[in-house]
Amino acid sequence: MSPLPKILSAPAVADVPGAIARFHAIEASLPGNDGIVWFTRLYRSVTEAVEAQLGAQKFADPACLSRLDVVFANLYLDALRAWAAAPAKAPRAWAPLFAARSTPRIAPIQFALAGMNAHINRDLPVAIVTTWQELKLELREQSPEHADYLKVNTLLAQTEKKVKHWFDTGFVGIVDASLGSADDRIAMWNVGRARDAAWVQGEALWALRGAGFLERRYLETLDRLVGFAGRGLLVPLP
């Protein structure tokens, strides 16, 4: 029996090392070809890079970025927990990845991109608003916190070679034959642009704070749109 249910029953992670440890546990609990593993492995690697930079004091407001990382990680764990308990109650943005995780002829890179799509386009705006509210910060560009947010894009770029190496297994011949050089171009997706868009979505949610019905409807619509995009990323290869 998989130890994943026990892992998911644990309390929310409280810090970045705790998030990394939880990701390691999820990876170890599932078969190596599980789509959830491919995304979690990528996410864990990026989180480790951020942790290293936090320790080196490379950010203007490390407390804010650290808290953002924790809130962000817990949204992924919450989605996975919800899916395991009752798939219909999980965020729609995550449903394509979780439902297709064992589908044959879906390349590892597709699973990773589908997870990034859900986590950045749906979860990151929510994490931004939650974190800034908790820390009583004003969400605005040209701030130290926004500059730190942009620095993470550089860390993502620095993991590109490692990510390509991971994806050069198993399905690489099929991916090359089907997508040609496109697999190199999308190996890190357009993550910088996605994160820029997530910040804008965060600003929209920030403006809708306290709007009740309208705020909920906005997030529901975003959730559905991100789920639609995720299904497109997970079409099995011929």
C-alpha positions, 0 to 999 in steps of 0.5 A, a space after each residue: 500500500 502506498 504511504 501517500 495517504 499518510 504523507 498527505 494527512 500530515 499538518 501543513 508545512 511550516 517552513 521551506 525545509 519542511 516543504 522540501 522534505 514533504 516533496 521528497 516524501 511524495 516522490 519516494 511514495 509513488 512509482 517513478 513514472 507517475 505524473 505527480 512525481 515528475 512535477 513534484 521533482 521539478 518543484 522540489 528542485 526549484 524550492 531547493 534553489 530558493 532555499 539556498 538563496 534565502 540562506 545566502 541572504 540574496 533577497 531584500 525581504 527574505 521573510 516575505 519570500 519564505 512565507 510565500 514559498 510556504 503558502 504556495 507549497 501548501 496550496 499544492 499539498 491541499 490540492 493533492 489531498 483534496 483529490 485523494 479524498 474526493 476528486 470532485 472537490 479538488 481545484 479544477 486547475 489540478 484535475 487534468 494532471 491528477 487524472 492523467 498521472 498514469 496515462 500511457 504515452 504522456 511524456 514526463 515534460 507534459 506532466 511537469 508543464 501541466 503541474 506548472 500551469 496549475 500551480 503558477 496560473 491558479 495557485 500563485 495569485 492566491 498565494 501572493 494575496 494570502 502572503 501579503 495580507 498576512 504580512 500586512 504589505 501593500 501589493 505593488 510593483 517597484 517594491 523590494 518584495 516585487 524585486 525578490 519575486 522577479 529574482 526567482 525567475 533567474 533561479 528557474 532559468 538556472 535549473 533549465 539544464 538540469 530539467 532538460 537532463 531529467 526529461 531526456 529519459 524514456 520518452 525523449 525519442 518520442 518527444 523529439 519525433 513528435 515535437 521536434 526542437 519544440 521540447 527544448 524550447 518548452 522545457 522550462 515552459 514560458 515560466 517567466 511570463 507565467 509568473 508575470 501573469 500570476 502577479 497581475 492576477 494577484 493584483 486583480 484578486 487583491 483589488 477584489 478583496 472583500 467583494 464576496 461573490 465577485 471575488 469567488 466567481 473570479 477565482 472559479 473562472 480562473 480555476 476553470 480556464 487553467 484546467 482547460 489549458 492543463 488538458 491541452 498540455 496532456 494530450 497523449 503523444 501519437 
